[in-house]
Amino acid sequence: MATSLSAAVSARPLHGTSVRGAAAARPARCAVPFQPAARSRAQRAGRRVVVLAAGAGSAAATASSDAHLQLATARLPADVNRETFCAAMYQWASTLVQNGRNLPFALPLKCDKLADGFQISLLRVAGGGTVLPVAELRATVESVPGTGDVLMVRFFEGEGAAAVGMGGPREAPREQRLETLLASLVDVPVIMQTMPAAIKRSVMVSR
């Protein structure tokens, strides 16, 4: 977790927050330190560990029970208005998923507003023409004791992943399915690499 609340702090390079080409990502100037999740000995090949419970204060309906990967965190300055910040981040995410002309994505995307953030769903067409999410990125602002408000970015398997054959065998361990699914989605690093600038702008309008 970051130790400084200064709005002038530079973000670290986004190594660990994207799937492919992360080492080549350039450092971005950000309003707050934007960090990948902490590494663990349980990780294989430098990948992230499954987290089985979300932090306190998450508005995502299933975040407290669904297995997920922690992609990144950003500690917010103490003088940021949480409601305004969340609204600004949702506006960025909503615009991003509709901006296919300038920033094309491999899969259709859908953005939903949460009480304390937003959710981006990556979609595929399943049997019978039903459109289902194969993965979800949830970004929520949560109160962390002794730290303050922190933006948490998490990756979840969507209900349609198994139906379209993504994530590996259905009987595979949940951690393995999440890692396999994440590695197959080229849109995730694109989204993550654009997020630091959005955080900076959202902090500026929320003070």
ABEGO torsion letter per residue (X at the ends): XBABABAABBBBBABGABABGAAABBBBBBABBBBBBBBBAABBGGBBBBBABBBBGBABAAAAABBBBBABBBBBBAABBAAAAAAAAAAAAAAAAAAAAABBBABBBBBBBBAAEBBBBBBBBBBGGBBBBABBBBBBBBBBBGAEBBBBBBBBBBAAAAAAGBGEBAABBAAAAAAAAAAABAAAAAAAAAAAAAAAAAAAAAX
